[in-house]
Amino acid sequence: MITANLQYFKPNGTFYSSASFQVISIDFLPSIGEIHGHVRDLRNRGRLPGLALASNDQAREFIVHVDVPAHPNNFPGLILLP
């Protein structure tokens, strides 16, 4: 199990908050691209960890910086607005 660190930014680039979640792998470690894709899916569904917002639509309005420092192939990811 490794930790993915997330930083949230408003559309104008202002820092908003940060959070982290555990990447659970039973048989294999997901690729860094799969982790970034999972975070993108969480954002698109309005389910980003660490955000207490009035509606799921508000969660879709963030730019998300993703970092998984313990992953052997780590590179930072930036999930932009659609």
N, C-alpha and C positions, 0 to 999 in steps of 0.2 A: 504494500500500500504506500502510495506517495501522495504528496500534497500539491495541489494546484493553487497558486496564488492569483487572485483577481483584483484588479483596480478598476473602478468605475469612473467614467468621465461624462460630463454633460456634453450635449452636441457642440457647445461653444469651446470645448476643451478644458473647462474648469474641473479640477478633481472633485469628486463627490464622496466616494467611500471605498473601502476595500473589504475583501472577504477571502476565505479559502475553503476548499473542500477536499475530501480524500478521494483519490482515484483508486477504486478497488479493482484488483485484478486477481483472478483465481488461478488460471493456468498460464497466462501470458501478460506481459505489460503492453497496454495499448500504445500505438504509435503516437507521437506528439501531434500529428495531424488529426488523429481520431479524438484526442483530448480537446483540441481547439474546436473541432466540429461539434463535440458534445456541449461545449460552452456556448457556441453559436445557437444550438438548438434550445438550450435553456433560456437564452436571451429572447429568442423568437417566440417562445411559449410564455414569457413573462415569469420565469421561475428562477431567476438568479439568486444564488445564496447570499445571505447577509443583508438583503434589502427588505424593508418593511414599508411597502408603498400602498397607496389607496387602491390601485388597480393594476392588473397585469400589463395594461397598455403602457403605463409609466415605465415599467422595467424594460420595455422594448426601445426606449429612448436613450439608452446609454451606449457609449463606446466602451469596450471592455479590453483591457490589457491582460493577457494571460501569460503566466510564467510558471514553469514546473521545474524548479532547480534540481531536483533529485533524478530527473529523467536523463538517461544516458545520451539522448539525442536532443536535448532541450534547445529550443530557440524561442524567443518571445513571440507572442502572437498578438495581433490587434484586430478585434472584431469590430468592424465599422458598421455604421447605420446602413440599412438596406436602401 
